[in-house]
Amino acid sequence: MATYILRRILQVIPVFIGATALIYFMVFGMPGDPIAALFGDRQPPQAVIDQIRARYMLDQPLIVQYLHYLGGILRFDFGTTFSGQSVIEVLGRTFPVTLRLAVMAILISFVLSIVIGATSALLKGSWYDHFQLVLALVFIAVPIFVLAFLAQYFLGVQLAWFKPTVGGQNDWGDLWLPAIVLGFSVYAASMRLTRSSMIESLGQDWVRTAYSKGLSRGRVVPVHVLRNSLIPMVTDIATNFGILMVGATVTEGIFNVPGVGATLYNAIIRHETPTVVSFVTVFVVVYVLVNLVVDLLYGLLDPRIRYVK
């Protein structure tokens, strides 16, 4: 197990170099001059522009900029934004907000997927099963910005159950409404996975063997059937977690959440290479670690899975 974990951690290195190099080339290749765009129609003297270029090393070849950035990473220096802030400070301010939002959304999605998927599998073919399948299709088909505006209007404004917007000063309670929207936006696919996996498990010989030994349904379903059906669900959760960490930009914008999405979007628009690459670097590390945890969970959910050298 220790060898497997070490090997997976070492795999982060080529993934990190490949992802950062790719993002660096992509941001560098974007059309437009980021320094000229900072001033809009009122362009400063060329000497000022050259001075700013030199400050951010934009007058150097791409490979020199990239190697300088990698050297800064080793010193835990992620560079500065065009507004003069340290990228680490921006990350420290925005990343925890998005992380809390993603964790809450995943927990909501996980509970909904398990409860609805398991009951739909046990009641396969009933009106409840058909209703949940149709409802899941609705949540898959409706764009997330529509869900966000509906939830904001009815749950936030009309019923006043939640704060309609989040704002700069926020805690866990302020993020409930955007977390519910994100959770409902991703639960449908996970629920269908849980349902199909449980239906397949319920038809296996070992389930009939368990019943023939006298085990009750309350023992067989949660301990044996549900546990063995969770592997595709756990894989889907890991994928959704990465998507929520990076792709919650629209939801964060609608609910005024000061998280990673809006900051990253603005950095891309302004061609702030250090900010974009640093955020992507953190996402790569988080995504790899989440997938490592998921791989380790496989062995707990299914003892037949072993990690060999």
Disulfide bonds with the S-S distance in Angstrom:
none
